[in-house]
Amino acid sequence: MENNFERNEFILNSHDESKIYCYRWYNPELKSPKGVLQIAHGMAEHALRYENFAKFLVTNGWEVWANDHRGHGKTAGAFENLGFFAEEDGWIKVVDDLKVLNDKIKSQFKNTKIVIMGHSMGSFLVQTFIERYPDAVSYVILSGTAGDPGVLGNVGIILTNISKILRHGKKKDYLMDALSFGKYNNEFKPNKTKFDWLSRDEAEVKKYIDDPYCGFVCTTSFFNDLLKGIKNNFNKENLLKINKNLKIYIFSGEKDPVGENTKSVISLINLYKNLGINNIEYKFYKDGRHEMLNEINKEEVYKDILNWLNKE
């Protein structure tokens, strides 16, 4: 199996000439994969965390491509740059980076099934992606996602707007970090770590904690970009741009605080159905937390995703 699995790393010049660090996992002996999965990783993590999942898909005839977002992983360049997108329009720049990588995949695979998958923050980026580029893909997977945050999202935008005025937007925002992630961990008391909410698999949580590219505190500017980006996803005019023929697969842990223990995920599913997107499948995993790809039942999750990918 190992001999049929390779990882290529390359740098892509994005739309504004920014250097974006990318990865391709593939079987060099396979000329025509069943399809290509493009992954948009989550906040305060990076693309290499998806290597085990990528290896599983490659051994089952697929290719996987991903990039480290701005302010994340090797794209950040230096540790002091972690958690900062851009001076302005950070959210859209990151979404447009996904499009640049998507275009590169398409240039190499003319008649191949291409699927985009986003986890957590990556799922919100993909929500923006399918509004901004409605004809770019036909297949979408959302993991650890959620619907409209409503009033809480607006409060966060106000707080970060004020904070950007009073202090530099590039400073780490410990208040927003605590407001965001502190409450996530509250549901899993007594806590062993700050990140118990990620997974029941303690070894996977430890890997996250020990990874210098994970778990960092993001900047005020980043939180402002994130919250505005998510809010715009639920602007009616933007929602109406989504291709109604999309095939969407959504999965989440039943105990995922990001999706409000499925409540917010169900609201997103219903929203999409009300828009006229009828080809939506979803699965919720009992007792699963935020990172289902790193949960104690990850083999089940992997197989469920593969089964959906191989349809048609």
C-alpha positions as CSV (number, residue, x, y, z in Angstrom):
1,M,0.0,0.0,0.0
2,E,2.8,2.4,1.0
3,N,4.5,2.1,-2.4
4,N,1.3,3.2,-4.2
5,F,1.0,6.4,-2.2
6,E,2.9,9.6,-2.7
7,R,2.6,13.2,-1.5
8,N,3.7,16.1,-3.6
9,E,4.2,19.5,-2.1
10,F,4.1,22.6,-4.3
11,I,3.7,26.4,-4.1
12,L,0.9,28.0,-6.0
13,N,0.9,31.7,-7.0
14,S,-2.6,32.9,-6.0
15,H,-4.7,35.6,-7.6
16,D,-2.7,38.4,-5.9
17,E,0.6,36.6,-6.3
18,S,0.6,35.4,-2.7
19,K,2.4,32.1,-2.2
20,I,0.0,29.3,-1.2
21,Y,1.5,26.0,0.1
22,C,-0.3,23.0,-1.5
23,Y,-0.3,19.2,-1.2
24,R,-1.3,16.4,-3.6
25,W,-1.8,12.8,-2.4
26,Y,-2.0,10.3,-5.2
27,N,-1.1,6.8,-6.6
28,P,1.7,7.3,-9.2
29,E,0.7,4.0,-10.8
30,L,-2.9,5.1,-11.4
31,K,-3.4,7.1,-14.6
32,S,-7.1,7.9,-14.1
33,P,-8.3,8.2,-10.5
34,K,-12.0,7.8,-9.8
35,G,-12.1,11.4,-8.7
36,V,-10.3,14.2,-7.0
37,L,-11.2,15.5,-3.5
38,Q,-10.1,19.0,-2.7
39,I,-10.0,19.7,1.0
40,A,-10.3,23.1,2.8
41,H,-9.0,22.6,6.4
42,G,-10.3,24.2,9.5
43,M,-9.2,27.1,11.8
44,A,-5.9,26.8,13.7
45,E,-4.8,23.6,11.9
46,H,-3.4,22.7,8.5
47,A,-3.7,20.4,5.5
48,L,-1.2,17.7,6.6
49,R,-3.6,16.7,9.4
50,Y,-5.7,15.1,6.6
51,E,-2.9,12.7,5.4
52,N,-4.4,9.5,7.0
53,F,-7.7,10.3,5.4
54,A,-6.0,11.1,2.1
55,K,-4.1,7.8,2.2
56,F,-7.3,5.9,2.7
57,L,-8.9,7.6,-0.3
58,V,-5.8,7.1,-2.5
59,T,-5.7,3.4,-1.7
60,N,-9.4,3.4,-2.9
61,G,-8.7,5.0,-6.3
62,W,-9.0,8.7,-5.5
63,E,-6.6,11.7,-5.4
64,V,-6.7,14.3,-2.7
65,W,-5.5,17.9,-3.0
66,A,-5.4,20.6,-0.3
67,N,-3.7,23.9,0.6
68,D,-2.7,25.5,3.8
69,H,-4.8,28.7,4.1
70,R,-3.3,32.1,4.6
71,G,-2.2,32.4,8.2
72,H,-2.0,28.6,8.6
73,G,0.6,25.9,8.2
74,K,3.4,26.5,5.8
75,T,1.5,29.2,3.9
76,A,1.9,31.4,7.0
77,G,5.7,31.4,6.5
78,A,6.6,32.1,10.1
79,F,4.9,31.2,13.4
80,E,4.3,34.9,14.2
81,N,2.0,35.0,11.1
82,L,-0.3,32.3,12.3
83,G,-3.9,33.4,12.7
84,F,-3.8,36.3,10.3
85,F,-5.4,36.3,6.8
86,A,-4.7,39.7,5.2
87,E,-4.8,43.4,5.8
88,E,-8.2,43.6,4.0
89,D,-10.7,41.2,2.4
90,G,-9.0,38.3,4.1
91,W,-12.0,35.9,3.9
92,I,-12.5,36.4,0.2
93,K,-8.8,36.1,-0.5
94,V,-8.8,32.7,1.2
95,V,-11.9,31.6,-0.8
96,D,-10.3,32.8,-4.0
97,D,-7.2,30.7,-3.1
98,L,-9.4,27.7,-3.1
99,K,-10.6,28.6,-6.6
100,V,-7.0,28.9,-7.9
101,L,-6.3,25.4,-6.6
102,N,-9.6,24.2,-8.0
103,D,-8.7,25.6,-11.4
104,K,-5.3,23.8,-11.3
105,I,-7.0,20.5,-10.5
106,K,-9.4,21.0,-13.4
107,S,-6.6,21.8,-15.8
108,Q,-5.0,18.5,-15.0
109,F,-8.3,16.4,-14.9
110,K,-10.6,17.3,-17.7
111,N,-13.3,14.6,-17.4
112,T,-12.9,13.6,-13.8
113,K,-15.2,13.9,-10.9
114,I,-14.0,16.8,-8.6
115,V,-15.4,17.2,-5.1
116,I,-14.7,20.0,-2.7
117,M,-14.8,19.3,1.1
118,G,-14.5,21.8,3.9
119,H,-14.1,21.1,7.6
120,S,-15.2,23.5,10.3
121,M,-13.9,27.0,9.2
122,G,-13.2,25.3,5.9
123,S,-16.9,24.3,5.6
124,F,-17.8,28.0,6.0
125,L,-15.2,28.9,3.3
126,V,-16.8,26.3,1.1
127,Q,-20.2,27.8,1.8
128,T,-18.9,31.1,0.4
129,F,-17.1,29.3,-2.4
130,I,-20.4,27.7,-3.8
131,E,-22.0,31.2,-3.6
132,R,-19.1,33.0,-5.3
133,Y,-18.4,30.3,-7.9
134,P,-21.7,28.5,-8.5
135,D,-20.4,26.6,-11.5
136,A,-17.0,25.5,-10.1
137,V,-18.1,22.2,-8.6
138,S,-21.0,19.8,-8.7
139,Y,-20.2,17.9,-5.5
140,V,-19.7,19.3,-1.9
141,I,-18.9,17.8,1.5
142,L,-19.3,19.8,4.7
143,S,-17.8,18.5,7.9
144,G,-18.2,20.0,11.4
145,T,-20.3,22.8,9.9
146,A,-23.2,25.0,11.2
147,G,-25.9,27.4,10.0
148,D,-26.5,31.1,10.6
149,P,-25.1,32.2,14.0
150,G,-27.6,35.0,14.1
151,V,-27.3,37.6,16.9
152,L,-24.1,36.0,18.5
153,G,-22.3,36.4,15.2
154,N,-23.4,40.1,15.0
155,V,-22.1,40.7,18.6
156,G,-18.8,39.2,17.6
157,I,-18.5,41.5,14.6
158,I,-19.2,44.5,16.8
159,L,-16.6,43.4,19.4
160,T,-13.9,42.8,16.8
161,N,-14.7,46.1,15.0
162,I,-14.2,48.0,18.2
163,S,-11.1,46.0,19.1
164,K,-9.5,46.7,15.6
165,I,-10.0,50.4,16.3
166,L,-8.6,50.3,19.9
167,R,-5.7,48.0,19.1
168,H,-3.9,46.6,16.1
169,G,-5.9,44.0,14.1
170,K,-2.8,41.8,14.0
171,K,-2.7,41.3,17.7
172,K,-3.8,37.9,19.2
173,D,-7.4,38.1,20.4
174,Y,-7.5,36.2,23.6
175,L,-11.0,37.5,24.4
176,M,-12.5,36.2,21.2
177,D,-10.6,33.0,21.5
178,A,-12.1,32.4,25.0
179,L,-15.6,33.4,23.8
180,S,-15.3,31.0,20.9
181,F,-13.6,27.9,22.3
182,G,-14.0,28.2,26.0
183,K,-17.7,27.4,25.7
184,Y,-17.1,24.5,23.4
185,N,-15.1,22.7,26.0
186,N,-17.6,23.4,28.8
187,E,-19.8,20.6,27.5
188,F,-17.1,18.0,28.2
189,K,-16.3,18.7,31.9
190,P,-14.3,17.5,33.8
191,N,-11.8,18.6,31.0
192,K,-8.4,16.9,30.6
193,T,-7.3,19.5,28.0
194,K,-8.5,22.7,26.4
195,F,-9.3,20.7,23.3
196,D,-11.5,17.8,24.6
197,W,-14.3,19.0,22.3
198,L,-12.3,18.0,19.2
199,S,-12.5,14.2,19.7
200,R,-13.0,11.3,22.2
201,D,-9.7,9.9,21.0
202,E,-7.2,11.3,23.5
203,A,-4.2,10.4,21.3
204,E,-5.6,12.5,18.5
205,V,-6.2,15.4,20.9
206,K,-2.6,15.1,22.1
207,K,-1.3,15.2,18.5
208,Y,-3.2,18.4,18.0
209,I,-1.8,20.0,21.2
210,D,1.7,18.9,20.4
211,D,1.6,20.3,16.8
212,P,3.1,23.8,16.6
213,Y,0.8,24.6,13.7
214,C,-2.3,23.8,15.7
215,G,-4.3,25.4,18.5
216,F,-2.8,28.9,18.2
217,V,-4.8,32.0,19.1
218,C,-5.9,34.0,16.1
219,T,-5.8,37.7,15.6
220,T,-8.6,40.3,16.0
221,S,-8.5,40.8,12.2
222,F,-8.9,37.1,11.6
223,F,-12.0,36.8,13.9
224,N,-13.5,39.9,12.2
225,D,-12.9,38.3,8.7
226,L,-14.4,35.0,9.9
227,L,-17.5,36.4,11.5
228,K,-18.2,38.7,8.5
229,G,-17.6,35.9,6.1
230,I,-20.0,33.6,7.9
231,K,-22.7,36.3,8.2
232,N,-22.4,37.0,4.4
233,N,-23.0,33.3,3.7
234,F,-26.6,33.8,4.9
235,N,-27.3,36.9,3.0
236,K,-30.3,36.0,0.9
237,E,-28.8,37.5,-2.3
238,N,-25.7,35.3,-1.9
239,L,-27.7,32.2,-1.0
240,L,-29.8,32.5,-4.2
241,K,-26.5,32.2,-6.3
242,I,-26.0,28.6,-5.2
243,N,-26.3,26.0,-8.0
244,K,-29.5,24.1,-7.1
245,N,-28.2,21.0,-8.8
246,L,-25.3,20.6,-6.3
247,K,-25.0,17.2,-4.6
248,I,-24.1,17.8,-1.0
249,Y,-23.1,15.4,1.8
250,I,-23.0,16.8,5.4
251,F,-21.7,14.9,8.4
252,S,-21.3,15.8,12.0
253,G,-20.8,14.4,15.5
254,E,-24.0,14.5,17.6
255,K,-22.0,16.2,20.4
256,D,-20.2,18.7,18.1
257,P,-20.6,22.1,19.9
258,V,-19.8,24.0,16.6
259,G,-23.0,22.6,15.1
260,E,-24.9,23.0,18.5
261,N,-25.2,19.2,18.8
262,T,-26.7,19.0,15.3
263,K,-29.3,21.8,15.9
264,S,-27.5,24.3,13.8
265,V,-26.5,21.7,11.2
266,I,-30.1,20.8,10.7
267,S,-31.0,24.4,10.2
268,L,-28.4,24.6,7.4
269,I,-29.8,21.5,5.8
270,N,-33.3,22.9,5.9
271,L,-32.1,26.2,4.6
272,Y,-30.5,24.6,1.6
273,K,-33.5,22.4,0.9
274,N,-35.8,25.4,1.0
275,L,-33.5,27.0,-1.7
276,G,-34.4,24.1,-3.9
277,I,-31.3,22.0,-3.4
278,N,-32.8,18.5,-3.3
279,N,-29.8,16.3,-3.5
280,I,-28.6,16.5,0.1
281,E,-27.5,13.6,2.3
282,Y,-26.3,13.8,5.8
283,K,-25.2,11.6,8.7
284,F,-24.8,12.3,12.4
285,Y,-22.6,10.1,14.6
286,K,-23.7,9.2,18.1
287,D,-21.5,10.8,20.7
288,G,-19.1,12.1,18.0
289,R,-17.4,15.4,18.7
290,H,-16.0,18.0,16.3
291,E,-13.4,16.2,14.3
292,M,-15.1,13.1,13.0
293,L,-12.1,12.2,10.8
294,N,-10.1,11.9,14.0
295,E,-12.8,10.2,16.1
296,I,-12.6,6.7,17.7
297,N,-14.9,5.5,14.9
298,K,-13.0,7.2,12.1
299,E,-12.9,4.1,9.9
300,E,-16.7,4.1,9.8
301,V,-16.6,7.8,8.9
302,Y,-14.0,7.2,6.1
303,K,-16.1,4.4,4.6
304,D,-19.3,6.4,4.7
305,I,-17.6,9.3,2.8
306,L,-16.1,6.9,0.3
307,N,-19.5,5.3,-0.4
308,W,-20.9,8.8,-1.1
309,L,-18.0,9.8,-3.3
310,N,-18.3,6.6,-5.3
311,K,-22.0,7.1,-6.1
312,E,-22.8,7.5,-9.8
